[in-house]
Amino acid sequence: MSLASLPLFVRLAGRPVILLGEGDIAEAKRRLLERAGAQIVDEAQAASLAIVAIEDEGEAQAAIARLKARAILVNAVDRPAACDFTLPAIVERGPVIVAIGTGGVSAGLAAALRQRLEAVLPATLGALAQGLHAARPALRARFPDGAERRRAIGAALSPGGRLDPLGPDHDVAGWLAGVDRPAARFESFVLTSRDPDDLTLRQARALAAADRVYHRVDVPDAILDRARADAVRIPTDAALATPPEGQVVDLAMKASA
C-alpha cells in the first residue's frame, strides 16, 4: 500500500519561508512558522517553502503558479490538490511531536484526533525522550549489538513495560540499572484475513517489534507494512524449522483466505 504523502519533520530555525495572505488563517500560519523559528519573507525573496493563504481564488492560483515555476514547494490553504506539502495538527510534549495529517482533505478530522491525543499523552513524555537520549552512551555500553539494544528499549516501552510511555514510571536511569539482556522471541502466525485491520493485538505487537519477518509470498504488502520500516522482510516457501535468534515473526496465509 503506497503512502499518499511521506511525513517529514523539517528544521526551519533561521530558514526563510514565504507567507502570502492576510486575515486570521494567514496569522495562524505565521504563528506556527514563528514557533518553528522560521524567517518569514515575501515573495520577492529566495526560499524553498511557501504558504499561500490568499482567499481570492484567482489571486491564489496566480501566486501558486509563480512559486511553483521557481521550484518552491507550496502549501495552499484550503486547496489540497495544489499542495506540495501539508501542515499537520500537532501534539507537542517537549522534543516529542506527534503530527496528524489527512493530506489536506479534512483539517477538522486532524484537529479532532489531536484533541483526543492531547488528553491521552502524559506531560512527562518529553522528559522520557530526554532521558532516553541522555542514556544513549550507557545503552550502547550495556548492549553493543544494535538489534539487541533495540529489543531492550522496545520491551521497556511496550504496553505495561517499565518505561511504558502511557504509564506512571519514566525513570530511565532506574530501568537501565536493572535491565537484563532481552530474550529472543519467535512468533508464528497463520493469518485468516488479508485485511491488516483484522490482525489481533498480539500479531500487531509482534510485527511492530520484529527485527525480521519471514513470510510466504502470498502475504499481502498491507500486512507486511505493519512491521517496522527497518525490519528485514524475507520471503520463504515454508515454515521455519529452527527459529533464528532475535525478534522474529513467521507469517503464512490460511489456505482458504
Residue frames relative to the residue before (quaternion, step in Angstrom):
aa qw qx qy qz dx dy dz
M 1.0000 0.0000 0.0000 0.0000 0.00 0.00 0.00
S 0.3331 -0.7730 0.5101 0.1770 3.58 -0.66 1.10
L 0.4590 -0.6546 0.5306 0.2815 3.53 -1.28 0.53
A 0.4417 -0.6759 0.5175 0.2833 3.57 -0.94 0.85
S 0.7758 -0.0002 0.0128 0.6309 3.58 1.15 -0.68
L 0.3524 -0.7023 0.5720 0.2354 3.56 -1.20 0.54
P 0.3448 -0.7496 0.5200 0.2211 3.62 -0.51 1.11
L 0.0027 -0.7876 0.6151 -0.0361 3.56 -0.94 0.95
F 0.2331 -0.7190 0.6286 0.1833 3.54 -1.21 0.55
V 0.1247 -0.8231 0.5538 0.0128 3.58 -0.52 1.22
R 0.3380 -0.7229 0.5659 0.2069 3.58 -0.89 0.95
L 0.1105 -0.8398 0.5314 0.0117 3.58 -0.50 1.22
A 0.3910 0.7463 -0.4766 0.2510 3.61 1.22 -0.12
G 0.8514 0.0925 -0.1108 0.5042 3.56 -0.68 1.18
R 0.6091 0.5622 -0.3610 0.4272 3.60 1.23 -0.07
P 0.4784 -0.6902 0.4571 0.2930 3.63 -0.97 0.78
V 0.0109 -0.7589 0.6511 -0.0069 3.54 -1.11 0.84
I 0.3582 -0.7316 0.5405 0.2106 3.58 -0.82 0.98
L 0.0238 -0.7737 0.6331 0.0061 3.56 -0.98 0.89
L 0.0494 -0.8028 0.5937 -0.0238 3.56 -0.67 1.16
G 0.6469 0.5136 -0.3898 0.4071 3.56 -0.94 0.90
E 0.2246 -0.7495 0.6085 0.1326 3.51 -1.35 0.31
G 0.6232 0.5584 -0.3998 0.3741 3.54 -1.29 0.26
D 0.7815 -0.3836 0.2344 0.4326 3.53 -1.37 0.03
I 0.6681 0.5039 -0.3204 0.4440 3.60 0.88 -0.87
A 0.6571 0.5029 -0.3109 0.4676 3.57 0.92 -0.87
E 0.6508 0.5094 -0.3207 0.4627 3.59 1.00 -0.77
A 0.6200 0.5334 -0.3453 0.4604 3.59 1.06 -0.70
K 0.6523 0.4962 -0.3094 0.4823 3.58 1.02 -0.79
R 0.6153 0.5459 -0.3410 0.4550 3.57 1.07 -0.75
R 0.6606 0.5042 -0.3159 0.4579 3.59 0.89 -0.87
L 0.6456 0.5200 -0.3220 0.4572 3.58 0.99 -0.82
L 0.6639 0.4956 -0.3043 0.4701 3.58 0.93 -0.88
E 0.6483 0.5191 -0.3184 0.4570 3.58 0.99 -0.80
R 0.6144 0.5384 -0.3433 0.4635 3.60 1.06 -0.72
A 0.7008 0.4482 -0.2587 0.4910 3.57 1.10 -0.73
G 0.5340 -0.6703 0.3819 0.3461 3.59 1.28 0.03
A 0.3789 0.7449 -0.4782 0.2701 3.59 1.25 0.26
Q 0.3710 -0.6692 0.5916 0.2539 3.54 -1.29 0.49
I 0.2289 -0.8075 0.5319 0.1122 3.59 -0.34 1.24
V 0.0204 -0.8148 0.5770 -0.0530 3.56 -0.69 1.15
D 0.5157 -0.6250 0.4786 0.3382 3.57 -1.31 0.18
E 0.7516 -0.4469 0.2660 0.4058 3.52 -1.35 0.21
A 0.6238 0.5789 -0.3444 0.3964 3.59 1.10 -0.57
Q 0.6849 0.4943 -0.2851 0.4531 3.58 1.19 -0.44
A 0.5888 -0.5883 0.4335 0.3455 3.54 -1.31 0.41
A 0.1749 0.7590 -0.6115 0.1390 3.54 -1.04 0.85
S 0.4239 -0.6931 0.5209 0.2620 3.56 -1.27 0.35
L 0.7683 0.2548 -0.1261 0.5735 3.57 1.23 -0.56
A 0.0197 -0.7873 0.6162 0.0110 3.54 -1.20 0.59
I 0.1737 -0.7410 0.6381 0.1163 3.54 -1.22 0.65
V 0.1489 -0.7804 0.6049 0.0528 3.55 -0.79 1.09
A 0.0365 0.7967 -0.5980 0.0800 3.58 -0.45 1.25
I 0.2977 0.7510 -0.5179 0.2815 3.56 0.88 1.03
E 0.4014 -0.7480 0.4752 0.2314 3.59 -0.73 1.03
D 0.6532 0.5141 -0.3323 0.4457 3.62 0.87 -0.86
E 0.4747 -0.7205 0.4292 0.2669 3.56 -0.66 1.16
G 0.6734 0.5051 -0.3052 0.4453 3.57 0.87 -0.92
E 0.6670 0.4923 -0.2999 0.4720 3.56 0.91 -0.92
A 0.6487 0.5255 -0.3231 0.4457 3.58 0.97 -0.87
Q 0.6843 0.4894 -0.2982 0.4509 3.59 0.83 -0.95
A 0.6319 0.5251 -0.3320 0.4634 3.57 1.04 -0.74
A 0.6625 0.4995 -0.3048 0.4676 3.57 0.96 -0.87
I 0.6297 0.5346 -0.3298 0.4571 3.58 0.98 -0.85
A 0.6628 0.5112 -0.3052 0.4541 3.58 0.90 -0.93
R 0.6519 0.5147 -0.3217 0.4546 3.60 0.94 -0.86
L 0.6841 0.4920 -0.2907 0.4532 3.56 0.89 -0.93
K 0.6784 0.4853 -0.3027 0.4612 3.58 0.90 -0.86
A 0.5941 0.5622 -0.3630 0.4464 3.57 1.13 -0.55
R 0.6841 0.4393 -0.2698 0.5159 3.57 1.25 -0.43
A 0.4814 -0.6893 0.4087 0.3550 3.60 1.34 0.23
I 0.3889 0.6862 -0.5018 0.3550 3.57 1.10 0.79
L 0.4023 -0.6999 0.5342 0.2507 3.58 -0.91 0.90
V 0.1774 -0.8334 0.5229 0.0221 3.55 -0.75 1.13
N 0.1359 -0.7042 0.6876 0.1135 3.49 -1.23 0.73
A 0.0960 -0.8046 0.5859 0.0093 3.56 -0.57 1.21
V 0.3823 -0.7633 0.4749 0.2139 3.57 -0.34 1.28
D 0.8510 0.0735 -0.1153 0.5070 3.57 -0.92 1.09
R 0.6738 0.4099 -0.3056 0.5334 3.59 1.20 0.42
P 0.1205 -0.8622 0.4867 0.0726 3.61 0.56 1.16
A 0.6292 0.5529 -0.3502 0.4193 3.61 1.01 -0.70
A 0.7039 0.4558 -0.2597 0.4789 3.59 1.16 -0.55
C 0.5602 0.6454 -0.3723 0.3620 3.59 1.28 -0.15
D 0.2848 -0.7130 0.6156 0.1776 3.52 -1.07 0.86
F 0.7715 0.0230 -0.0293 0.6352 3.57 1.24 -0.47
T 0.2496 -0.7534 0.5887 0.1534 3.55 -1.23 0.48
L 0.3875 -0.6987 0.5531 0.2360 3.56 -1.26 0.43
P 0.3022 -0.7981 0.4926 0.1708 3.60 -0.49 1.13
A 0.5360 -0.5132 0.5267 0.4146 3.50 -1.41 0.03
I 0.2144 -0.8233 0.5228 0.0538 3.59 -0.89 0.93
V 0.0935 -0.7186 0.6847 0.0778 3.50 -1.19 0.79
E 0.0923 -0.8335 0.5447 -0.0060 3.58 -0.58 1.16
R 0.0382 0.7539 -0.6537 0.0544 3.52 -0.96 1.04
G 0.7694 -0.2536 0.1375 0.5699 3.57 0.24 1.26
P 0.8226 -0.1555 0.1163 0.5344 3.60 -0.77 -0.97
V 0.5901 0.5565 -0.3725 0.4509 3.60 1.25 -0.22
I 0.0165 0.7884 -0.6124 0.0560 3.56 -0.68 1.14
V 0.1214 -0.7687 0.6257 0.0533 3.54 -0.78 1.07
A 0.1130 -0.8083 0.5775 0.0211 3.56 -0.66 1.14
I 0.1223 -0.7888 0.6009 0.0417 3.57 -0.87 0.99
G 0.0225 0.8217 -0.5669 0.0547 3.55 -0.56 1.14
T 0.1792 -0.7635 0.6089 0.1189 3.54 -1.24 0.53
G 0.5596 -0.6166 0.3832 0.3998 3.57 1.22 0.38
G 0.6510 -0.5241 0.3064 0.4556 3.56 1.21 0.50
V 0.4807 0.6980 -0.4259 0.3168 3.61 1.25 -0.03
S 0.8142 -0.0512 0.0664 0.5745 3.60 0.92 -0.86
A 0.2397 -0.7814 0.5653 0.1114 3.55 -0.23 1.29
G 0.6057 0.5759 -0.3495 0.4236 3.58 1.12 -0.66
L 0.6519 0.4989 -0.3154 0.4762 3.58 0.98 -0.80
A 0.6391 0.5189 -0.3277 0.4636 3.59 0.96 -0.83
A 0.6552 0.5099 -0.3090 0.4640 3.59 0.98 -0.84
A 0.6484 0.5211 -0.3210 0.4527 3.58 0.99 -0.80
L 0.6517 0.4959 -0.3080 0.4843 3.56 1.02 -0.80
R 0.6150 0.5439 -0.3477 0.4529 3.58 1.02 -0.74
Q 0.6536 0.5169 -0.3169 0.4530 3.60 0.92 -0.86
R 0.6336 0.5184 -0.3325 0.4682 3.59 1.04 -0.74
L 0.6917 0.4790 -0.2817 0.4614 3.56 0.90 -0.92
E 0.5741 0.5823 -0.3785 0.4337 3.60 1.09 -0.62
A 0.6943 0.4755 -0.2690 0.4685 3.58 1.03 -0.81
V 0.7000 0.4867 -0.2600 0.4533 3.59 1.18 -0.54
L 0.7259 0.4514 -0.2576 0.4505 3.58 0.86 -0.94
P 0.4003 -0.7525 0.4669 0.2355 3.63 -0.61 1.07
A 0.6065 -0.5771 0.4146 0.3567 3.54 -1.21 0.56
T 0.6515 0.5393 -0.3125 0.4324 3.61 1.18 -0.53
L 0.4062 0.7406 -0.4638 0.2673 3.61 1.24 -0.01
G 0.6325 0.5339 -0.3303 0.4536 3.58 1.04 -0.75
A 0.6464 0.5125 -0.3189 0.4668 3.58 0.99 -0.81
L 0.6113 0.5403 -0.3493 0.4608 3.59 1.07 -0.69
A 0.6535 0.5079 -0.3140 0.4652 3.58 0.92 -0.88
Q 0.6601 0.4992 -0.3101 0.4679 3.58 0.93 -0.87
G 0.6441 0.5303 -0.3204 0.4486 3.57 1.02 -0.79
L 0.6539 0.5003 -0.3086 0.4764 3.57 1.00 -0.81
H 0.6295 0.5254 -0.3331 0.4655 3.58 1.06 -0.74
A 0.6744 0.4929 -0.2969 0.4627 3.59 0.91 -0.91
A 0.6884 0.4958 -0.2759 0.4518 3.59 1.12 -0.65
R 0.3779 0.7661 -0.4688 0.2246 3.63 1.21 -0.06
P 0.6773 0.4748 -0.3309 0.4543 3.67 0.74 -0.85
A 0.6684 0.4923 -0.3043 0.4672 3.59 0.94 -0.86
L 0.6383 0.5209 -0.3274 0.4627 3.60 1.04 -0.73
R 0.6506 0.5053 -0.3186 0.4689 3.58 0.99 -0.80
A 0.6494 0.5071 -0.3199 0.4678 3.58 1.04 -0.72
R 0.6820 0.4822 -0.2836 0.4711 3.59 0.98 -0.82
F 0.7979 0.1224 -0.0319 0.5894 3.58 0.99 -0.88
P 0.1688 -0.8248 0.5308 0.0974 3.64 0.16 1.21
D 0.6512 0.4939 -0.3178 0.4806 3.59 1.09 -0.64
G 0.4714 -0.7233 0.4304 0.2634 3.57 -0.68 1.13
A 0.6582 0.5075 -0.3172 0.4568 3.59 0.94 -0.84
E 0.6498 0.5066 -0.3141 0.4717 3.57 1.00 -0.79
R 0.6346 0.5253 -0.3241 0.4651 3.56 1.01 -0.82
R 0.6522 0.5147 -0.3104 0.4618 3.58 0.97 -0.86
R 0.6480 0.5140 -0.3224 0.4604 3.59 1.02 -0.77
A 0.6409 0.5260 -0.3295 0.4517 3.58 0.98 -0.81
I 0.6699 0.4786 -0.2972 0.4836 3.57 0.92 -0.89
G 0.6440 0.5367 -0.3212 0.4405 3.57 0.97 -0.87
A 0.6536 0.5061 -0.3145 0.4667 3.57 0.98 -0.83
A 0.6609 0.5120 -0.3099 0.4529 3.58 0.96 -0.83
L 0.7384 0.4185 -0.2224 0.4798 3.58 1.02 -0.81
S 0.4855 0.6778 -0.4332 0.3423 3.60 1.24 -0.10
P 0.6684 -0.4872 0.3532 0.4372 3.62 -1.18 0.37
G 0.8069 0.1915 -0.1805 0.5289 3.56 -0.68 1.11
G 0.5043 0.6587 -0.4191 0.3692 3.59 1.28 -0.09
R 0.7199 -0.4628 0.3004 0.4210 3.54 -1.30 0.32
L 0.7867 0.2462 -0.1283 0.5514 3.61 1.05 -0.75
D 0.0959 0.8200 -0.5526 0.1138 3.60 1.11 0.65
P 0.4513 -0.7220 0.4443 0.2785 3.65 -0.54 1.11
L 0.7221 0.3950 -0.2422 0.5137 3.59 1.13 -0.55
G 0.5678 0.6132 -0.3712 0.4046 3.58 1.29 0.07
P 0.6540 -0.5669 0.3540 0.3544 3.57 -1.31 0.10
D 0.7336 0.4252 -0.2266 0.4792 3.61 1.16 -0.52
H 0.0391 0.8010 -0.5934 0.0682 3.56 -0.54 1.21
D 0.3243 0.7528 -0.5014 0.2769 3.58 1.12 0.73
V 0.2133 -0.8188 0.5222 0.1065 3.57 0.05 1.30
A 0.6503 0.5238 -0.3248 0.4442 3.60 0.91 -0.86
G 0.6562 0.5119 -0.3083 0.4609 3.58 0.98 -0.84
W 0.6428 0.5121 -0.3178 0.4728 3.56 1.03 -0.82
L 0.6799 0.5102 -0.2959 0.4358 3.57 0.86 -0.97
A 0.6187 0.5677 -0.3502 0.4150 3.58 1.06 -0.69
G 0.8098 0.2743 -0.1394 0.4995 3.59 1.06 -0.62
V 0.4448 0.7230 -0.4476 0.2812 3.58 1.23 0.02
D 0.2637 -0.7568 0.5813 0.1405 3.55 -1.04 0.85
R 0.6552 -0.4685 0.3990 0.4382 3.54 -1.30 0.19
P 0.4315 -0.7176 0.4740 0.2723 3.61 -0.73 0.97
A 0.4658 -0.6835 0.4886 0.2776 3.55 -0.99 0.84
A 0.5320 -0.5867 0.4939 0.3589 3.55 -1.19 0.56
R 0.0976 -0.7978 0.5943 0.0282 3.55 -1.12 0.65
F 0.0524 -0.7908 0.6098 -0.0028 3.54 -0.84 1.03
E 0.0351 -0.7874 0.6151 -0.0203 3.57 -0.82 1.06
S 0.0722 -0.7831 0.6173 0.0212 3.56 -0.97 0.90
F 0.0256 -0.8218 0.5679 -0.0396 3.57 -0.72 1.10
V 0.2023 -0.7051 0.6616 0.1553 3.51 -1.24 0.65
L 0.2639 -0.8068 0.5145 0.1215 3.56 -0.39 1.25
T 0.2889 -0.7788 0.5375 0.1451 3.56 -0.94 0.90
S 0.7679 0.2409 -0.1387 0.5771 3.58 1.27 -0.13
R 0.4157 -0.6927 0.5332 0.2510 3.56 -1.17 0.60
D 0.5639 0.5985 -0.3728 0.4299 3.59 1.31 -0.04
P 0.4130 -0.7322 0.4750 0.2604 3.66 -0.59 1.05
D 0.6006 0.5673 -0.3681 0.4266 3.59 1.15 -0.45
D 0.6443 0.5171 -0.3213 0.4628 3.59 1.26 -0.25
L 0.4038 0.6967 -0.4892 0.3350 3.60 1.25 0.11
T 0.4371 -0.6597 0.5317 0.3018 3.57 -1.05 0.70
L 0.6625 -0.4924 0.3697 0.4265 3.57 -1.25 0.30
R 0.6419 0.5232 -0.3227 0.4584 3.58 0.99 -0.81
Q 0.6619 0.5039 -0.3066 0.4625 3.59 0.93 -0.88
A 0.6621 0.5096 -0.3071 0.4557 3.57 0.92 -0.91
R 0.6643 0.4964 -0.3091 0.4656 3.60 0.95 -0.83
A 0.6473 0.5177 -0.3275 0.4536 3.58 0.97 -0.81
L 0.6468 0.5110 -0.3175 0.4688 3.59 0.97 -0.81
A 0.6724 0.5142 -0.2967 0.4422 3.56 0.93 -0.89
A 0.7297 0.4274 -0.2324 0.4805 3.59 1.14 -0.60
A 0.5380 0.6913 -0.3857 0.2897 3.59 1.19 -0.48
D 0.3838 -0.6727 0.5835 0.2443 3.54 -1.21 0.70
R 0.7926 0.0761 -0.0067 0.6049 3.57 1.10 -0.83
V 0.1445 -0.7691 0.6189 0.0673 3.53 -1.10 0.80
Y 0.1455 -0.7556 0.6359 0.0593 3.55 -0.60 1.21
H 0.0767 0.8257 -0.5500 0.0990 3.59 -0.80 0.91
R 0.4991 -0.6044 0.5181 0.3423 3.53 -1.24 0.50
V 0.6262 -0.5897 0.3572 0.3641 3.57 -1.12 0.60
D 0.6710 0.5050 -0.3134 0.4432 3.61 1.16 -0.41
V 0.4606 0.6404 -0.4783 0.3859 3.61 1.24 0.11
P 0.4103 -0.7597 0.4404 0.2463 3.62 -0.54 1.11
D 0.6264 -0.5527 0.4070 0.3695 3.54 -1.22 0.58
A 0.5983 0.5850 -0.3649 0.4083 3.59 1.06 -0.69
I 0.6417 0.4841 -0.3147 0.5048 3.59 1.16 -0.60
L 0.6768 0.5026 -0.2958 0.4492 3.58 0.85 -0.97
D 0.6104 0.5712 -0.3495 0.4230 3.58 1.11 -0.60
R 0.5851 0.5707 -0.3791 0.4340 3.60 1.22 -0.22
A 0.5538 0.5605 -0.4043 0.4643 3.59 1.27 -0.08
R 0.6500 -0.4842 0.3923 0.4349 3.58 -1.28 0.25
A 0.5895 -0.5980 0.4080 0.3584 3.56 -1.07 0.68
D 0.7347 0.4130 -0.2393 0.4820 3.61 1.06 -0.68
A 0.4487 0.6681 -0.4726 0.3590 3.60 1.24 0.14
V 0.4345 -0.6952 0.5096 0.2612 3.57 -0.97 0.88
R 0.1898 -0.7757 0.5948 0.0919 3.58 -0.88 0.98
I 0.0470 -0.8229 0.5640 -0.0496 3.56 -0.63 1.18
P 0.2513 -0.7711 0.5633 0.1577 3.62 -0.42 1.14
T 0.0352 0.7939 -0.6037 0.0637 3.57 -0.97 0.86
D 0.4872 -0.6985 0.4545 0.2610 3.57 -1.12 0.72
A 0.8068 0.1868 -0.0692 0.5562 3.59 1.14 -0.49
A 0.6432 -0.5133 0.4024 0.4011 3.53 -1.30 0.35
L 0.5533 -0.6238 0.4393 0.3342 3.56 -1.12 0.63
A 0.3724 -0.7343 0.5235 0.2191 3.58 -0.80 1.02
T 0.7835 0.1445 -0.0615 0.6012 3.57 1.03 -0.86
P 0.3752 -0.7408 0.5030 0.2399 3.61 -0.46 1.13
P 0.3701 -0.7345 0.5212 0.2278 3.61 -0.81 0.96
E 0.6460 -0.5175 0.3977 0.3958 3.52 -1.35 0.21
G 0.7000 0.4816 -0.3451 0.3987 3.55 -1.26 0.43
Q 0.6240 -0.4802 0.4363 0.4355 3.51 -1.32 -0.42
V 0.0897 0.8315 -0.5305 0.1382 3.56 -0.18 1.29
V 0.1071 -0.7663 0.6311 0.0554 3.55 -1.08 0.83
D 0.1333 -0.7657 0.6257 0.0661 3.56 -1.03 0.88
L 0.0917 -0.8351 0.5422 -0.0126 3.57 -0.62 1.17
A 0.0395 0.7597 -0.6487 0.0225 3.53 -1.11 0.82
M 0.4015 -0.6859 0.5479 0.2610 3.54 -1.24 0.49
K 0.5066 -0.6085 0.5132 0.3312 3.55 -1.11 0.70
A 0.5962 -0.6326 0.3576 0.3412 3.56 -0.88 0.96
S 0.7362 0.4218 -0.2342 0.4746 3.59 0.99 -0.77
A 0.4804 0.6893 -0.4314 0.3287 3.61 1.28 -0.09
